[in-house]
Amino acid sequence: MAEQEEASKTIKVTMPNRIHQKLKKLSDESGISMSKLMLLATINEYKLIDDKLTPD
């Protein structure tokens, strides 16, 4: 059976200017979008990866 693509959602984020500036600088230096950086940080902080679905 083929894997089904998971639906996605769009969110709007409000943050203090100083955090935005740091995130923007990191994004510019790394070439990774600000939204991806925030998503990766959130996944890491709250351990949102389901180990059962993550390949070894």
Secondary structure, 3 states (H helix, E strand, C coil): CCCCCCCCCCCCCCCCHHHHHHHHHHHHHHCCCHHHHHHHHHHHHHCCCCCCCCCC
